[in-house]
Amino acid sequence: MTEQLRSISRKVLVHKEKLRRELGAGALFSTAYGNVGSSIYYGIGATVAYALGATPLALMLAGIFFIFTILTFSEAATMMPYAGGTAYYTRKAFNESVSFFAGWVDLLAYVATIALSSITAVFYLAHFLPFLKEPVPVIIGTLSFSTDPHVLAVFMAVFIVMLLAGINIIGVKEAALFNMFFAVIDLITQALVITIGIIVALNIDKIVSYAAMGPHHWPTMQQFIYGVAIAMVAFTGIETIAQMAEETEDYKKKIPKAYFMLAVVVLIISITLPSIAVSLMEPPVIMRDWQVNAIAGVAFHMPDITLFGHVIHLKTILGAWISFIAVTILLMATNAGIMGVSRLSYSMGQFRQIPSFIFKLHRKFNTPHIAIGVFSAASIMLILSGIFFRDIFLKLASIYCLASVLIFALAHLSVISLRIKSPEAERPFRVGLNFKFKGKDIPITAVIGFLVNIAVWLVMFMANSWTRVVAIIWVAIGFGLYIYYRKKYSLPLMEEVTIERVVEAAYMPLDYYDIIVPTLGELDASMIQTAAKIALRDKSNVLALYIIEVPMTLPLDARMQQEREKAEKALDQAEMIGKEYGINIQAKIIQARLAGKTIVDEAARRRAGLILMGQSEKTRLSDIISGKTVSYVAQNAPCRVFINIAEKA
C-alpha cells in the first residue's frame, strides 16, 4: 500500500544569525556611498541655483548637520538592528500611525531618488549621445522639425526606470562586488579630480570676490537659506546603512565604523568639489550650461597641463571618464531606490500598514512585483511632469530633499524619545554631548538636528508650490489608504499589529549530521537515495536541507508562501524515501540570499562529513544558477562533496 505524503508545518529558519551576518564595514560603506556619493552629481547644480557663489559655504553648513544625522542613525541602528529604518524607530518610540507616516514619507524619498537619479544619469549620458543635449533636424518628406532634447531626456529616463523595474521584478540579484567595484572606482576618480583641481584650479580669492559681484554671483540671505536647505540633497541616502543592519556582521562595531568612513569621504568631496567648480566656472555659467551635470562641467573646464614635455588635455580625458562613472553610479542609485522601495513596502505590509495586494509576491519570481510596479509608476509620473516643467531637475531635487529631511527629523526625535522612554536599553553606540532632562540624558546633536531638519523642511515646503502639492497629495493618499485598510479589517490605528515572524536560526539547538543533501527546487530523489544507502552502511545521520533564495527586493525574513509550500512538498518526499530505507531523515528549511554560502556554513556548523548535490544540464536559467551554487560549494565546503551530474536525455 502506498503511503500518502503528509503536510508538515515546518519552521522556516532565516540565514541571518550573528555567525552568518555577511556585510562588513566595507560593503556597508560601498552600498551607502552608491546612494550618498551619487548625490554630489546633482547636488552641486541644485545648490548653485540658489546659493550661487556661496555654494561651498552652503554645503559646508549642510555637512555639519549631516554629521549630527549620522550620529543619530549610528545610535538607532545599533540599538535596533532591524529592517525598516526610521519607520521601525518611530514604531518603538511613538506608535503605529507615526511609524506608517515615517514609512510612507520614506517611500516618497525612494520614489523621488528613482526619478532624480535616472534623469540625472541621462543628462550625463548626453556626453555620449549628443541628441540628448542638442536639437536634431528631422526632415520627413515636406515635413521638417527639430527634436527637443529635454523631452527626449525625459523619455529616456522613463525607459531606464521601466527597464530597472523589470529587472527587479524578474529578480536578478544585485552583485555586492559589482557595487563595491564601481564605488571604489568612483572614489578614486573623485580623489583624482579633487587633487588635480586643488593643484591647478582652486582659487579661494575668486570665490571670495563673488560677494562683491552682485546678485548674479552672490545670494541674498533668503536665497542662501534656501541654498543651505537644498544643499541637504547632497547628503541624502544615509539611511541605507541602517536599512542593512540585520545583515551586518558585528553590527555593533561595523555600523558606526561604516558611518564614520562615509562621513569623512562625503564631507571632503562635498566641500572640495563645489569649491573647485566655482573656481573654474562662475555661477551664471554653471546655471546656464552645467546645472544638471556640474561635475562634467568641472572636467570640461580643467586647463591643459604639461607633464614631461607632453601636453595633456584634461577635459578630453576626464570629460568622458567622469560622464561614464556618473552614469554608472546614478544607475546604481536608481536601482537601489527600486530595491529600497520594494523592501520597505514589503516591511510595511508585514505590519499591516498597507493592503496585502501591494506587497504580494510574483508566483514565478517571488518578488513584490506590484509594489515595484506601483512605486516605479509614481516615479515615472514625476519624471513625465518634466515635459511641462523645464526645471524638473530642481523640482525633483526639492521633493527628494523635502522627504529626506523629514525622515531625518523623525529619526532624531525617535532617539530623543527612546532616551526618555527606555534609558536603560542597550546602546552599543551612544551619542555623546548630552544634557539632563528630567534626569534623562538627551543628546544635544539630536535636538539640534531635529530643529534644523524641521526648519529646512518648512523652508522647502513653503518655497515651492509644486513640491508642496506633490507632498500633500502623497500624504493624503497614504493616510486615506492606511485608515481605510485598518478600519476595513478592524485593526487599531495606533497600535502595532502582531505578525508571524520567521524563527531565527540563532535560537535553534545545534545538532550534528554526517550527511547533508541540499536542494533549491525540485527534490533530487537519487541524492536522497544515495544518502540513505550510505547512512545504512555507516550508521550516519542525514539532513535534507531546502534553501529558499530570497531576492534582494525583499527583506531576508519575507514570508514566501509559494516557495515554502514547494519546500514542504520536497522535504515530505525526502522523508518518505528515508522510510523506504528504514532511516529517519531530518528536514530543514532556510531562507538566505546565497544558497551556496548557506550550504557551506551549515556544513561547517554541523561538522558534516559529506555533502551530496545534484547538477543538471545547463539548459535553463535556473540550471545555470544551480550550477553556480554547486561550484561554490565544491570550492568552499569544509568536507567532501559528491556531485551527481545528470546526463541530457
VENRA-V827352 format. One record per backbone hydrogen bond with DSSP energy under -1.0 kcal/mol. CO is the residue of the C=O (numbers start at 1). NH is the residue of the N-H. E is the energy in kcal/mol with one decimal. If there is no record, write none. Layout:
co=CO nh=NH e=E
co=CO nh=NH e=E
This chain:
co=8 nh=10 e=-1.2
co=13 nh=591 e=-3.4
co=14 nh=16 e=-2.5
co=14 nh=505 e=-1.0
co=17 nh=20 e=-2.2
co=18 nh=21 e=-1.1
co=23 nh=249 e=-3.1
co=24 nh=28 e=-2.4
co=25 nh=29 e=-2.8
co=26 nh=30 e=-2.6
co=27 nh=31 e=-2.2
co=28 nh=32 e=-2.6
co=29 nh=33 e=-3.1
co=30 nh=34 e=-1.7
co=32 nh=36 e=-3.5
co=33 nh=37 e=-1.9
co=36 nh=39 e=-1.0
co=38 nh=41 e=-1.3
co=39 nh=42 e=-1.3
co=39 nh=43 e=-2.9
co=40 nh=44 e=-1.1
co=42 nh=46 e=-2.0
co=43 nh=47 e=-2.1
co=44 nh=48 e=-2.7
co=45 nh=49 e=-1.2
co=47 nh=50 e=-1.7
co=47 nh=51 e=-3.3
co=48 nh=52 e=-1.4
co=51 nh=54 e=-2.4
co=52 nh=55 e=-1.5
co=54 nh=58 e=-2.4
co=55 nh=59 e=-2.6
co=56 nh=60 e=-1.8
co=57 nh=61 e=-2.3
co=58 nh=62 e=-2.2
co=59 nh=63 e=-1.9
co=60 nh=64 e=-1.3
co=61 nh=65 e=-1.3
co=62 nh=66 e=-1.5
co=63 nh=67 e=-1.7
co=64 nh=68 e=-1.4
co=65 nh=69 e=-2.0
co=66 nh=70 e=-2.1
co=67 nh=71 e=-2.1
co=68 nh=72 e=-1.8
co=69 nh=73 e=-2.5
co=70 nh=74 e=-2.2
co=71 nh=75 e=-1.8
co=72 nh=76 e=-2.6
co=73 nh=77 e=-2.8
co=74 nh=78 e=-1.4
co=75 nh=79 e=-1.6
co=76 nh=80 e=-2.5
co=80 nh=82 e=-2.5
co=84 nh=87 e=-1.6
co=85 nh=89 e=-2.0
co=86 nh=90 e=-2.7
co=87 nh=91 e=-1.1
co=88 nh=92 e=-1.8
co=89 nh=93 e=-2.1
co=90 nh=94 e=-2.8
co=95 nh=99 e=-2.0
co=96 nh=100 e=-2.6
co=97 nh=101 e=-2.4
co=98 nh=102 e=-2.6
co=99 nh=103 e=-2.6
co=100 nh=104 e=-3.1
co=101 nh=105 e=-2.4
co=102 nh=106 e=-2.3
co=103 nh=107 e=-2.0
co=104 nh=108 e=-1.5
co=105 nh=109 e=-2.0
co=106 nh=110 e=-2.2
co=107 nh=111 e=-2.7
co=108 nh=112 e=-2.6
co=109 nh=113 e=-2.5
co=110 nh=114 e=-2.2
co=111 nh=115 e=-1.8
co=112 nh=116 e=-3.2
co=113 nh=117 e=-2.5
co=114 nh=118 e=-1.7
co=115 nh=119 e=-2.1
co=116 nh=120 e=-2.1
co=117 nh=121 e=-2.1
co=118 nh=122 e=-1.5
co=119 nh=123 e=-1.7
co=120 nh=124 e=-2.0
co=121 nh=125 e=-2.0
co=122 nh=126 e=-1.0
co=124 nh=127 e=-1.6
co=125 nh=128 e=-1.9
co=125 nh=129 e=-1.6
co=129 nh=132 e=-2.3
co=130 nh=133 e=-2.4
co=130 nh=134 e=-2.8
co=136 nh=147 e=-2.0
co=138 nh=145 e=-2.5
co=140 nh=143 e=-2.3
co=143 nh=140 e=-3.5
co=145 nh=138 e=-3.8
co=148 nh=152 e=-2.2
co=149 nh=153 e=-2.1
co=150 nh=154 e=-2.0
co=151 nh=155 e=-2.3
co=152 nh=156 e=-2.2
co=153 nh=157 e=-2.2
co=154 nh=158 e=-2.0
co=155 nh=159 e=-2.2
co=156 nh=160 e=-2.1
co=157 nh=161 e=-2.2
co=158 nh=162 e=-2.5
co=159 nh=163 e=-2.6
co=160 nh=164 e=-2.7
co=161 nh=165 e=-2.5
co=162 nh=166 e=-2.3
co=163 nh=167 e=-2.1
co=164 nh=168 e=-2.2
co=165 nh=169 e=-2.1
co=166 nh=170 e=-2.3
co=167 nh=171 e=-1.5
co=167 nh=172 e=-1.6
co=175 nh=179 e=-2.2
co=176 nh=180 e=-2.7
co=177 nh=181 e=-2.6
co=178 nh=182 e=-2.2
co=179 nh=183 e=-2.3
co=180 nh=184 e=-2.4
co=181 nh=185 e=-2.4
co=182 nh=186 e=-2.6
co=183 nh=187 e=-2.3
co=184 nh=188 e=-2.6
co=185 nh=189 e=-2.4
co=186 nh=190 e=-2.8
co=187 nh=191 e=-2.5
co=188 nh=192 e=-2.3
co=189 nh=193 e=-2.6
co=190 nh=194 e=-2.7
co=191 nh=195 e=-2.5
co=192 nh=196 e=-2.7
co=193 nh=197 e=-2.9
co=194 nh=198 e=-2.7
co=195 nh=199 e=-1.7
co=196 nh=200 e=-2.9
co=197 nh=201 e=-2.4
co=197 nh=202 e=-2.6
co=203 nh=207 e=-1.8
co=204 nh=208 e=-2.5
co=205 nh=209 e=-2.0
co=208 nh=211 e=-1.5
co=209 nh=212 e=-1.7
co=210 nh=213 e=-1.7
co=214 nh=217 e=-1.8
co=214 nh=218 e=-2.1
co=217 nh=53 e=-2.4
co=220 nh=224 e=-2.7
co=221 nh=225 e=-2.4
co=222 nh=226 e=-2.0
co=223 nh=227 e=-2.4
co=224 nh=228 e=-2.7
co=225 nh=229 e=-2.0
co=226 nh=230 e=-2.9
co=227 nh=231 e=-1.7
co=229 nh=232 e=-1.2
co=230 nh=233 e=-1.8
co=231 nh=234 e=-2.0
co=232 nh=235 e=-1.8
co=237 nh=240 e=-1.5
co=239 nh=243 e=-2.1
co=242 nh=245 e=-1.4
co=244 nh=247 e=-1.2
co=245 nh=248 e=-1.6
co=247 nh=23 e=-2.5
co=250 nh=253 e=-1.8
co=250 nh=254 e=-2.7
co=251 nh=255 e=-1.5
co=253 nh=257 e=-1.8
co=254 nh=258 e=-2.7
co=255 nh=259 e=-2.4
co=256 nh=260 e=-2.4
co=257 nh=261 e=-2.5
co=258 nh=262 e=-2.4
co=259 nh=263 e=-2.6
co=260 nh=264 e=-2.3
co=261 nh=265 e=-2.2
co=262 nh=266 e=-2.7
co=263 nh=267 e=-2.2
co=264 nh=268 e=-2.0
co=265 nh=269 e=-2.3
co=266 nh=270 e=-2.9
co=267 nh=271 e=-1.2
co=268 nh=272 e=-2.4
co=269 nh=273 e=-2.0
co=271 nh=275 e=-1.1
co=272 nh=276 e=-2.4
co=273 nh=277 e=-2.6
co=274 nh=278 e=-2.5
co=276 nh=280 e=-2.0
co=277 nh=281 e=-2.6
co=282 nh=285 e=-1.2
co=282 nh=286 e=-1.8
co=283 nh=287 e=-2.5
co=284 nh=288 e=-2.0
co=285 nh=289 e=-2.8
co=286 nh=290 e=-1.6
co=293 nh=297 e=-1.4
co=294 nh=298 e=-1.8
co=295 nh=299 e=-1.8
co=296 nh=300 e=-2.4
co=297 nh=301 e=-1.8
co=299 nh=302 e=-1.1
co=305 nh=312 e=-3.8
co=307 nh=310 e=-1.6
co=310 nh=307 e=-3.0
co=312 nh=305 e=-2.0
co=312 nh=314 e=-1.3
co=313 nh=317 e=-1.7
co=314 nh=318 e=-3.3
co=315 nh=319 e=-1.3
co=317 nh=321 e=-1.6
co=318 nh=322 e=-3.1
co=319 nh=323 e=-1.8
co=320 nh=324 e=-2.2
co=321 nh=325 e=-2.6
co=322 nh=326 e=-2.9
co=323 nh=327 e=-2.3
co=324 nh=328 e=-2.2
co=325 nh=329 e=-2.9
co=326 nh=330 e=-2.6
co=327 nh=331 e=-2.2
co=328 nh=332 e=-2.1
co=329 nh=333 e=-2.1
co=330 nh=334 e=-2.2
co=331 nh=335 e=-2.6
co=332 nh=336 e=-2.6
co=333 nh=337 e=-2.0
co=334 nh=338 e=-1.9
co=335 nh=339 e=-2.5
co=336 nh=340 e=-2.7
co=337 nh=341 e=-2.4
co=338 nh=342 e=-1.7
co=339 nh=343 e=-2.4
co=340 nh=344 e=-2.7
co=341 nh=345 e=-2.1
co=342 nh=346 e=-1.9
co=343 nh=347 e=-2.5
co=344 nh=348 e=-2.6
co=345 nh=349 e=-2.2
co=346 nh=350 e=-2.1
co=348 nh=353 e=-2.5
co=349 nh=352 e=-1.8
co=355 nh=358 e=-1.3
co=362 nh=366 e=-1.9
co=367 nh=362 e=-2.5
co=367 nh=369 e=-2.6
co=368 nh=372 e=-2.4
co=369 nh=373 e=-2.4
co=370 nh=374 e=-3.2
co=371 nh=375 e=-2.4
co=372 nh=376 e=-1.9
co=373 nh=377 e=-2.1
co=374 nh=378 e=-1.7
co=375 nh=379 e=-1.7
co=376 nh=380 e=-2.4
co=377 nh=381 e=-2.2
co=378 nh=382 e=-1.8
co=379 nh=383 e=-2.4
co=380 nh=384 e=-3.0
co=381 nh=385 e=-1.2
co=383 nh=386 e=-2.2
co=384 nh=387 e=-2.0
co=385 nh=388 e=-1.2
co=385 nh=389 e=-1.5
co=389 nh=392 e=-1.1
co=391 nh=395 e=-1.9
co=392 nh=396 e=-2.8
co=393 nh=397 e=-1.9
co=394 nh=398 e=-2.1
co=395 nh=399 e=-2.3
co=396 nh=400 e=-2.2
co=397 nh=401 e=-2.3
co=398 nh=402 e=-2.7
co=399 nh=403 e=-2.1
co=400 nh=404 e=-2.3
co=401 nh=405 e=-2.6
co=402 nh=406 e=-1.2
co=403 nh=407 e=-1.8
co=404 nh=408 e=-2.4
co=405 nh=409 e=-2.3
co=406 nh=410 e=-2.2
co=407 nh=411 e=-2.1
co=408 nh=412 e=-2.5
co=409 nh=413 e=-2.4
co=410 nh=414 e=-2.1
co=411 nh=415 e=-2.1
co=412 nh=416 e=-2.1
co=413 nh=417 e=-2.6
co=414 nh=418 e=-2.7
co=415 nh=419 e=-1.6
co=416 nh=420 e=-1.1
co=417 nh=421 e=-3.0
co=418 nh=422 e=-2.3
co=422 nh=425 e=-1.2
co=433 nh=444 e=-3.0
co=435 nh=442 e=-2.8
co=437 nh=440 e=-1.6
co=440 nh=437 e=-2.4
co=442 nh=435 e=-2.2
co=443 nh=447 e=-1.7
co=444 nh=448 e=-2.8
co=445 nh=449 e=-2.7
co=446 nh=450 e=-2.6
co=447 nh=451 e=-2.3
co=448 nh=452 e=-2.8
co=449 nh=453 e=-2.5
co=450 nh=454 e=-2.3
co=451 nh=455 e=-2.2
co=452 nh=456 e=-2.7
co=453 nh=457 e=-2.4
co=454 nh=458 e=-2.3
co=455 nh=459 e=-2.2
co=456 nh=460 e=-2.7
co=457 nh=461 e=-2.7
co=458 nh=462 e=-2.4
co=459 nh=463 e=-1.9
co=464 nh=468 e=-2.2
co=465 nh=469 e=-2.7
co=466 nh=470 e=-2.4
co=467 nh=471 e=-2.4
co=468 nh=472 e=-2.4
co=469 nh=473 e=-2.5
co=470 nh=474 e=-2.4
co=471 nh=475 e=-2.5
co=472 nh=476 e=-2.6
co=473 nh=477 e=-2.5
co=474 nh=478 e=-2.3
co=475 nh=479 e=-2.8
co=476 nh=480 e=-2.2
co=477 nh=481 e=-2.4
co=478 nh=482 e=-2.5
co=479 nh=483 e=-2.8
co=480 nh=484 e=-2.2
co=481 nh=485 e=-2.5
co=482 nh=486 e=-2.5
co=483 nh=487 e=-2.5
co=484 nh=488 e=-2.4
co=485 nh=489 e=-1.6
co=486 nh=491 e=-3.5
co=487 nh=490 e=-1.3
co=494 nh=96 e=-2.4
co=504 nh=507 e=-1.6
co=505 nh=508 e=-1.7
co=514 nh=609 e=-2.1
co=514 nh=610 e=-1.7
co=515 nh=543 e=-2.5
co=516 nh=612 e=-2.6
co=517 nh=545 e=-2.0
co=519 nh=547 e=-2.6
co=523 nh=525 e=-1.2
co=524 nh=528 e=-1.5
co=525 nh=529 e=-2.6
co=526 nh=530 e=-2.3
co=527 nh=531 e=-2.5
co=528 nh=532 e=-2.4
co=529 nh=533 e=-2.2
co=530 nh=534 e=-2.3
co=531 nh=535 e=-2.6
co=532 nh=536 e=-2.2
co=533 nh=537 e=-2.0
co=534 nh=538 e=-3.2
co=535 nh=539 e=-1.4
co=541 nh=515 e=-1.8
co=542 nh=586 e=-2.3
co=543 nh=517 e=-3.0
co=544 nh=588 e=-2.1
co=545 nh=519 e=-2.1
co=546 nh=590 e=-2.4
co=548 nh=592 e=-2.3
co=551 nh=554 e=-1.9
co=555 nh=558 e=-1.7
co=558 nh=560 e=-1.0
co=559 nh=561 e=-1.1
co=560 nh=564 e=-2.4
co=561 nh=565 e=-2.3
co=562 nh=566 e=-1.9
co=563 nh=567 e=-2.3
co=564 nh=568 e=-2.6
co=565 nh=569 e=-2.1
co=566 nh=570 e=-2.4
co=567 nh=571 e=-2.6
co=568 nh=572 e=-2.2
co=569 nh=573 e=-2.0
co=570 nh=574 e=-1.9
co=571 nh=575 e=-2.3
co=572 nh=576 e=-2.1
co=573 nh=577 e=-2.2
co=574 nh=578 e=-2.1
co=575 nh=579 e=-1.9
co=576 nh=580 e=-1.6
co=577 nh=581 e=-1.2
co=578 nh=583 e=-2.8
co=586 nh=544 e=-3.3
co=588 nh=546 e=-2.9
co=589 nh=13 e=-2.8
co=590 nh=548 e=-2.9
co=591 nh=15 e=-3.4
co=592 nh=550 e=-2.9
co=594 nh=598 e=-1.7
co=595 nh=599 e=-2.5
co=596 nh=600 e=-2.2
co=597 nh=601 e=-2.8
co=598 nh=602 e=-2.5
co=599 nh=603 e=-2.4
co=600 nh=604 e=-2.3
co=601 nh=605 e=-2.6
co=602 nh=606 e=-2.0
co=603 nh=608 e=-2.2
co=609 nh=640 e=-1.1
co=610 nh=516 e=-2.4
co=611 nh=642 e=-3.2
co=613 nh=644 e=-2.8
co=615 nh=646 e=-2.4
co=617 nh=619 e=-2.1
co=620 nh=624 e=-1.9
co=621 nh=625 e=-2.4
co=622 nh=626 e=-2.4
co=623 nh=627 e=-2.4
co=624 nh=628 e=-1.9
co=625 nh=629 e=-1.9
co=626 nh=630 e=-2.6
co=627 nh=631 e=-2.4
co=628 nh=632 e=-2.3
co=629 nh=633 e=-2.5
co=630 nh=634 e=-2.7
co=631 nh=635 e=-1.8
co=632 nh=636 e=-1.7
co=633 nh=637 e=-2.3
co=640 nh=611 e=-2.1
co=642 nh=613 e=-2.9
co=644 nh=615 e=-2.7
